[in-house]
Amino acid sequence: MPLGRAKRALFAASVVCAGLALLVLAARHFIVSPPPAPPAPAKAAGSAVTAIAVPSEPPPLLVDKILIPRGTSLAALLKRQNFTDKEIHRLKESVKPVYDLARIAAGHEMRLFRKPEGVWTGLEYDLDGARYLVVRNGAGGIEAEVRDYPFEFKPVLVRGVIETNAAAAMVKAGEEETLAYDLAERCFGWDIDFYTDLRRGDTFTVLVEKKFLDGKFAGYGSILAAEFVNEGQTFEAYRFVYADSGVTDYFDADGQSKRKEFLKSPFRYGAHITSRFTNSRLHPIFKVYRPHLGVDYGAPEGTPVQATADGKVTFAGWNDGSGRMVRLQHKNGYETYYSHLSGFGPGVRPGAQVKSGDVVGYVGMTGDATGPHLDYRVHYHGTPLNPLGQKFKPAEPVRKDMLDAYGKEVRRLRQALDAPRILEAAWPCLSF
């Protein structure tokens, strides 16, 4: 037998033996013989055996699953389930200290539990992705509480290569495209425009928590750490939780915040640039050259448009050739403009406060427009800026008193991100 083959055989035998030894040790540690059964009590002489009737199991409850439709109310839904006005009023008033059932939202699920004879015994309503309302109707009256879903969290390392876009690359890596949006929104949306900056061959590595409910995948939790290589430049993001306040944020390896004053794009997904910032552009309708002091994004009508920074709504209405428009006022003298919208986001009206990433409107073609698109503009003390070329200031870095703790966390998370590369270098035949 050749020397190389003999060494491999010896190595394989060693691995098998080590594995068997571990199994034996595990068996000795975890497998415990059951205790001997206790002796049966001696029967008293002449004692009689009495038969005891075992109560039968109650019949299973019937469950009606109701997906809340648009434009409906709790009363309308429950009347279809044969509730009386008195029962509906009693239910709403009993639950109100815990949750106002008048706030039920379209698209959420409600589950109504009944006995076979029709008496309702309980109700559940999905509040959001993490909590649900539980209502019990028993002998003691109606009781309600909000519960957290009993998720199980498992950290998973995801790696991918960009061929066309981030969402497609994430799906090819075996994950859902929403993880790509989260990666942009939480970690890199201030450094990379995921619609204009990505190039074929860019790579990403993400350490993310997956949520499981009853053994089934139920979405993603926190992104713990991530790396994105864009055109040869490496960007890193590490999640850090302040132990004294519980505040969570993302920073680079040096402790600088990943957040900046403005996101690089007013879209989370589904858009592409059709016209850039320029001092001379042929207007598509009027056929004359004039400045275009913003960036046009083409997208399907109805695509959500997000605020690129925290701010206050100073205008939301019709603005001549701009059609339906939203203007936001931001700190330090900045303003942003979102034009040609088909409609406004929830609660968007003059005086309202919005957060970075909130939906302020939806793509349309109102005003002077030849097709559905967004005209996005940024002004600084009244002067137009090129949104694609502007370098915005980062948010606050890691607090000085937390730098040591943050450094330890970065080293721990960096090891997880580097693990596949280290293993591939040591064993080139391995693939991840």
C-alpha positions as CSV (number, residue, x, y, z in Angstrom):
1,M,0.0,0.0,0.0
2,P,1.4,3.5,-0.9
3,L,2.6,5.5,2.1
4,G,0.1,8.3,1.6
5,R,-2.8,5.9,1.4
6,A,-1.6,4.1,4.6
7,K,-1.4,7.4,6.4
8,R,-5.0,8.3,5.4
9,A,-6.2,4.9,6.5
10,L,-4.5,5.2,9.8
11,F,-6.0,8.7,10.3
12,A,-9.5,7.4,9.4
13,A,-9.1,4.6,11.8
14,S,-8.0,7.0,14.6
15,V,-11.0,9.2,13.9
16,V,-13.4,6.2,14.1
17,C,-11.8,5.0,17.3
18,A,-12.0,8.4,18.9
19,G,-15.6,8.7,17.9
20,L,-16.4,5.3,19.4
21,A,-14.7,6.3,22.6
22,L,-16.7,9.5,22.8
23,L,-19.9,7.6,22.2
24,V,-19.0,5.2,25.0
25,L,-18.2,8.0,27.4
26,A,-21.4,9.8,26.4
27,A,-23.4,6.7,27.0
28,R,-21.9,6.2,30.4
29,H,-22.6,9.8,31.3
30,F,-26.1,10.2,30.0
31,I,-27.7,6.7,30.0
32,V,-28.9,5.8,33.5
33,S,-30.6,2.5,34.3
34,P,-34.1,3.0,35.5
35,P,-34.7,2.6,39.2
36,P,-36.3,-0.7,40.3
37,A,-40.0,-0.7,40.5
38,P,-41.3,-0.3,44.0
39,P,-42.8,-3.5,45.5
40,A,-46.6,-3.8,45.1
41,P,-48.5,-3.1,48.3
42,A,-49.7,-6.2,50.0
43,K,-53.4,-6.8,49.8
44,A,-55.2,-6.9,53.1
45,A,-56.9,-10.3,53.7
46,G,-60.5,-10.3,52.7
47,S,-60.3,-6.8,51.1
48,A,-62.7,-6.0,48.3
49,V,-61.8,-4.5,45.0
50,T,-63.8,-1.3,44.2
51,A,-64.2,-0.2,40.5
52,I,-63.6,3.5,40.0
53,A,-65.1,5.2,37.0
54,V,-62.6,7.2,34.9
55,P,-64.0,10.4,33.6
56,S,-64.1,10.6,29.8
57,E,-61.9,13.1,28.0
58,P,-63.7,16.4,27.0
59,P,-64.3,16.7,23.3
60,P,-61.7,18.8,21.5
61,L,-62.3,22.5,20.9
62,L,-63.2,23.7,17.5
63,V,-60.9,26.4,16.0
64,D,-61.9,29.1,13.5
65,K,-59.0,30.8,11.9
66,I,-59.9,34.3,10.6
67,L,-57.6,36.4,8.4
68,I,-58.6,40.0,9.1
69,P,-59.7,41.6,5.8
70,R,-59.4,45.3,5.0
71,G,-62.1,47.7,6.0
72,T,-63.7,45.6,8.7
73,S,-64.1,45.8,12.5
74,L,-64.1,43.3,15.4
75,A,-67.9,43.7,15.7
76,A,-68.5,42.8,12.1
77,L,-66.3,39.8,12.3
78,L,-67.8,38.4,15.5
79,K,-71.4,39.0,14.3
80,R,-70.6,36.6,11.5
81,Q,-69.6,34.1,14.2
82,N,-73.1,34.5,15.8
83,F,-71.9,36.8,18.7
84,T,-74.6,39.2,20.1
85,D,-74.0,42.9,20.5
86,K,-73.9,42.4,24.3
87,E,-71.3,39.6,24.0
88,I,-69.1,41.8,21.7
89,H,-69.3,44.8,24.1
90,R,-68.5,42.6,27.1
91,L,-65.5,41.1,25.3
92,K,-64.1,44.5,24.2
93,E,-64.5,46.1,27.6
94,S,-63.0,43.1,29.4
95,V,-59.9,43.0,27.2
96,K,-59.4,46.8,26.8
97,P,-57.0,47.1,29.9
98,V,-54.6,44.7,28.1
99,Y,-55.3,45.5,24.4
100,D,-57.8,47.6,22.5
101,L,-59.5,45.2,20.1
102,A,-60.7,48.2,18.0
103,R,-57.1,48.3,16.7
104,I,-57.1,44.9,15.0
105,A,-55.2,45.2,11.7
106,A,-55.8,43.8,8.2
107,G,-53.6,40.9,7.4
108,H,-53.3,39.6,10.9
109,E,-54.8,36.3,12.0
110,M,-57.4,35.7,14.8
111,R,-58.2,32.3,16.2
112,L,-61.6,31.7,17.8
113,F,-62.0,28.6,20.1
114,R,-65.4,27.0,20.7
115,K,-66.9,24.0,22.3
116,P,-68.8,21.6,20.0
117,E,-72.1,23.1,21.2
118,G,-71.0,26.5,20.1
119,V,-70.0,28.3,23.3
120,W,-66.7,30.3,22.7
121,T,-64.0,29.5,25.2
122,G,-61.1,31.6,24.0
123,L,-59.6,33.9,21.3
124,E,-56.1,34.5,20.1
125,Y,-54.9,37.4,17.9
126,D,-51.4,37.9,16.4
127,L,-50.2,41.4,17.4
128,D,-46.9,41.3,15.5
129,G,-44.1,38.9,14.7
130,A,-43.2,38.4,18.3
131,R,-46.4,38.7,20.4
132,Y,-49.9,37.5,20.5
133,L,-53.0,38.3,22.5
134,V,-54.7,35.4,24.5
135,V,-58.3,35.8,25.7
136,R,-59.9,33.1,27.9
137,N,-63.7,32.9,28.6
138,G,-64.2,30.8,31.6
139,A,-66.3,30.5,34.8
140,G,-64.5,33.4,36.4
141,G,-65.2,35.7,33.5
142,I,-63.1,37.0,30.6
143,E,-59.3,37.2,31.1
144,A,-56.7,38.5,28.7
145,E,-52.9,38.6,28.5
146,V,-50.2,39.3,25.9
147,R,-47.7,36.5,25.4
148,D,-44.4,36.2,23.6
149,Y,-44.0,33.5,21.0
150,P,-41.7,30.8,22.4
151,F,-39.1,31.1,19.7
152,E,-35.9,29.1,19.6
153,F,-33.0,31.1,18.3
154,K,-30.1,29.5,16.4
155,P,-27.1,31.4,15.1
156,V,-26.3,30.5,11.4
157,L,-23.5,31.6,9.1
158,V,-24.6,32.6,5.6
159,R,-22.3,33.3,2.7
160,G,-23.0,34.4,-0.9
161,V,-21.7,35.9,-4.1
162,I,-23.5,38.7,-6.0
163,E,-24.4,37.8,-9.6
164,T,-27.3,40.1,-10.3
165,N,-28.6,41.6,-7.0
166,A,-28.4,40.9,-3.3
167,A,-31.8,39.4,-3.0
168,A,-31.1,36.8,-5.7
169,A,-27.8,36.0,-4.1
170,M,-29.4,35.5,-0.7
171,V,-32.0,33.1,-2.2
172,K,-29.2,31.2,-4.0
173,A,-27.5,30.9,-0.6
174,G,-30.5,29.1,0.7
175,E,-32.1,32.0,2.6
176,E,-35.1,34.3,2.1
177,E,-34.6,37.5,0.3
178,T,-35.8,39.5,3.3
179,L,-32.4,38.8,4.9
180,A,-30.8,40.8,2.1
181,Y,-33.1,43.8,2.9
182,D,-32.2,43.5,6.6
183,L,-28.5,43.4,5.7
184,A,-28.9,46.7,3.8
185,E,-31.2,48.3,6.3
186,R,-29.4,47.4,9.5
187,C,-25.7,47.2,8.5
188,F,-24.6,48.6,5.2
189,G,-27.4,50.9,3.8
190,W,-25.4,54.0,4.8
191,D,-22.2,52.8,3.0
192,I,-23.5,50.9,-0.1
193,D,-26.4,51.7,-2.4
194,F,-27.7,48.2,-3.0
195,Y,-29.2,49.3,-6.4
196,T,-26.3,51.2,-7.9
197,D,-23.1,50.1,-6.1
198,L,-23.2,46.3,-6.3
199,R,-20.9,44.5,-8.8
200,R,-20.8,40.9,-10.0
201,G,-18.4,39.0,-7.8
202,D,-19.1,41.0,-4.6
203,T,-19.4,38.7,-1.6
204,F,-21.1,38.8,1.8
205,T,-20.9,36.8,5.0
206,V,-23.6,37.1,7.6
207,L,-23.9,35.7,11.1
208,V,-27.6,35.8,11.9
209,E,-30.1,34.4,14.4
210,K,-32.8,32.2,12.9
211,K,-36.1,31.9,14.7
212,F,-37.9,28.6,15.0
213,L,-41.4,27.9,16.4
214,D,-42.4,24.3,17.1
215,G,-39.4,23.2,15.1
216,K,-40.3,25.3,12.0
217,F,-38.5,28.3,10.6
218,A,-40.3,31.5,11.6
219,G,-38.1,34.3,10.4
220,Y,-34.9,36.0,11.3
221,G,-33.8,37.6,14.5
222,S,-30.8,39.8,15.0
223,I,-27.9,40.0,12.6
224,L,-24.9,39.5,15.0
225,A,-22.1,40.3,12.5
226,A,-21.6,40.8,8.8
227,E,-19.0,41.5,6.2
228,F,-19.6,42.8,2.7
229,V,-16.9,43.1,0.0
230,N,-17.9,45.6,-2.6
231,E,-15.6,46.3,-5.5
232,G,-12.7,45.1,-3.4
233,Q,-13.5,47.3,-0.4
234,T,-14.4,45.4,2.8
235,F,-17.2,46.7,5.0
236,E,-17.8,45.2,8.5
237,A,-20.7,45.5,11.0
238,Y,-20.9,44.2,14.5
239,R,-23.9,44.2,16.7
240,F,-23.3,45.6,20.2
241,V,-25.7,45.8,23.2
242,Y,-24.9,48.3,25.9
243,A,-25.0,46.3,29.1
244,D,-26.3,49.3,31.2
245,S,-29.1,50.5,29.0
246,G,-29.9,47.6,26.6
247,V,-29.5,49.9,23.6
248,T,-28.4,48.1,20.5
249,D,-26.5,49.4,17.5
250,Y,-24.1,48.4,14.8
251,F,-20.4,49.5,14.5
252,D,-17.4,48.8,12.5
253,A,-14.2,47.1,13.8
254,D,-12.9,50.4,15.2
255,G,-16.2,51.2,17.0
256,Q,-17.5,53.8,14.5
257,S,-21.2,53.7,14.0
258,K,-22.6,52.1,10.8
259,R,-25.4,54.6,10.8
260,K,-24.9,58.0,9.2
261,E,-27.0,61.1,8.8
262,F,-28.7,59.7,5.7
263,L,-29.3,56.4,4.0
264,K,-27.8,56.1,0.5
265,S,-31.1,55.2,-1.1
266,P,-34.8,56.1,-0.5
267,F,-35.7,52.5,-1.4
268,R,-35.5,49.3,0.5
269,Y,-35.9,47.3,-2.8
270,G,-37.2,47.3,-6.3
271,A,-35.7,50.5,-7.8
272,H,-33.0,51.5,-10.3
273,I,-31.6,54.9,-11.2
274,T,-33.0,56.4,-14.4
275,S,-31.6,59.9,-14.2
276,R,-28.8,61.4,-12.1
277,F,-28.0,64.8,-10.6
278,T,-26.9,67.1,-13.4
279,N,-26.9,70.8,-14.3
280,S,-28.1,70.1,-17.9
281,R,-30.6,67.4,-18.8
282,L,-33.1,67.2,-21.7
283,H,-36.5,67.2,-20.0
284,P,-38.5,64.2,-21.3
285,I,-41.7,66.1,-21.6
286,F,-40.8,69.7,-22.5
287,K,-37.8,68.8,-24.7
288,V,-35.5,71.6,-23.4
289,Y,-32.3,71.4,-21.4
290,R,-32.5,72.4,-17.8
291,P,-30.9,71.4,-14.5
292,H,-32.0,68.2,-12.8
293,L,-31.0,68.7,-9.2
294,G,-32.0,65.3,-7.9
295,V,-31.9,61.6,-8.7
296,D,-34.7,59.8,-10.5
297,Y,-35.4,56.2,-9.5
298,G,-37.6,54.0,-11.7
299,A,-39.8,51.5,-9.9
300,P,-43.2,49.8,-10.2
301,E,-46.1,52.0,-9.2
302,G,-46.9,51.5,-5.5
303,T,-43.3,50.6,-4.5
304,P,-42.7,51.9,-0.9
305,V,-40.5,55.0,-0.6
306,Q,-38.6,55.4,2.7
307,A,-37.4,58.4,4.6
308,T,-33.6,58.6,4.3
309,A,-33.2,60.2,7.8
310,D,-35.1,61.1,10.9
311,G,-37.1,64.2,10.4
312,K,-40.3,66.2,10.5
313,V,-42.9,66.4,7.7
314,T,-43.2,70.0,6.5
315,F,-45.2,69.4,3.4
316,A,-47.4,66.5,2.1
317,G,-49.6,67.4,-0.8
318,W,-49.8,68.5,-4.4
319,N,-47.0,70.6,-5.8
320,D,-47.7,71.4,-9.4
321,G,-45.2,69.6,-11.7
322,S,-43.9,67.5,-8.8
323,G,-47.3,65.9,-8.3
324,R,-47.9,64.5,-4.9
325,M,-44.8,65.4,-2.9
326,V,-43.4,65.0,0.7
327,R,-40.8,67.4,2.1
328,L,-38.9,66.5,5.3
329,Q,-36.9,68.8,7.5
330,H,-33.9,67.2,9.2
331,K,-31.4,68.4,11.7
332,N,-28.3,70.5,10.8
333,G,-30.1,72.3,8.0
334,Y,-30.9,69.4,5.7
335,E,-34.2,68.8,3.8
336,T,-35.3,65.9,1.5
337,Y,-37.9,65.9,-1.2
338,Y,-39.9,62.9,-2.6
339,S,-41.9,63.7,-5.7
340,H,-44.4,62.1,-8.2
341,L,-45.9,59.9,-5.5
342,S,-49.1,57.9,-6.0
343,G,-49.9,58.3,-2.3
344,F,-48.6,59.0,1.2
345,G,-47.4,56.7,3.9
346,P,-49.3,56.0,7.1
347,G,-49.6,59.1,9.3
348,V,-47.6,61.3,6.9
349,R,-49.0,64.8,7.2
350,P,-47.5,68.2,8.0
351,G,-46.0,68.2,11.6
352,A,-45.6,64.4,11.8
353,Q,-42.3,63.0,12.9
354,V,-40.7,60.2,10.9
355,K,-37.8,57.8,11.5
356,S,-35.1,56.8,9.0
357,G,-36.6,53.9,7.0
358,D,-40.3,54.9,7.6
359,V,-42.5,54.7,4.5
360,V,-43.3,58.3,3.5
361,G,-45.1,57.5,0.2
362,Y,-45.4,55.2,-2.8
363,V,-44.0,55.4,-6.3
364,G,-46.4,57.0,-8.8
365,M,-46.4,59.2,-11.9
366,T,-48.3,62.2,-10.7
367,G,-47.4,65.7,-12.0
368,D,-45.0,66.0,-15.0
369,A,-44.0,62.4,-15.4
370,T,-43.8,60.0,-18.3
371,G,-43.8,56.8,-16.2
372,P,-43.8,55.7,-12.6
373,H,-40.7,57.0,-10.8
374,L,-39.4,58.9,-7.8
375,D,-37.6,62.2,-8.0
376,Y,-35.5,62.3,-4.8
377,R,-33.7,65.5,-3.8
378,V,-31.5,66.7,-0.9
379,H,-31.0,70.3,0.1
380,Y,-28.5,71.7,2.7
381,H,-29.5,75.2,3.9
382,G,-31.5,75.6,0.7
383,T,-28.6,74.5,-1.7
384,P,-29.2,71.3,-3.7
385,L,-26.8,68.5,-3.1
386,N,-26.0,65.4,-5.2
387,P,-27.4,62.5,-3.0
388,L,-25.1,60.0,-4.7
389,G,-21.9,62.0,-4.2
390,Q,-22.5,63.4,-0.7
391,K,-20.5,62.1,2.3
392,F,-22.7,62.3,5.3
393,K,-21.4,62.3,8.9
394,P,-21.7,59.0,11.0
395,A,-23.7,58.8,14.2
396,E,-22.0,58.5,17.6
397,P,-19.3,55.8,18.0
398,V,-19.1,53.3,20.8
399,R,-18.9,55.0,24.2
400,K,-15.3,55.2,25.5
401,D,-16.2,53.4,28.7
402,M,-17.5,50.4,26.6
403,L,-14.6,50.1,24.2
404,D,-12.9,47.2,26.0
405,A,-16.2,45.2,26.1
406,Y,-16.8,46.1,22.5
407,G,-13.3,44.9,21.5
408,K,-13.9,41.5,23.1
409,E,-17.2,41.2,21.3
410,V,-15.7,42.0,18.0
411,R,-13.0,39.4,18.4
412,R,-15.6,36.8,19.3
413,L,-17.8,37.6,16.3
414,R,-14.8,37.9,14.0
415,Q,-13.8,34.4,14.8
416,A,-17.3,33.2,13.7
417,L,-17.1,35.1,10.4
418,D,-13.5,33.8,9.7
419,A,-14.2,30.2,10.6
420,P,-15.1,29.0,7.0
421,R,-12.0,30.7,5.5
422,I,-9.7,29.2,8.2
423,L,-11.1,25.7,7.5
424,E,-11.0,26.1,3.8
425,A,-7.3,27.1,4.0
426,A,-6.5,24.1,6.2
427,W,-8.6,21.7,4.2
428,P,-9.1,22.9,0.6
429,C,-11.3,20.0,-0.2
430,L,-14.0,21.3,2.2
431,S,-16.8,23.5,0.9
432,F,-19.1,25.9,2.8
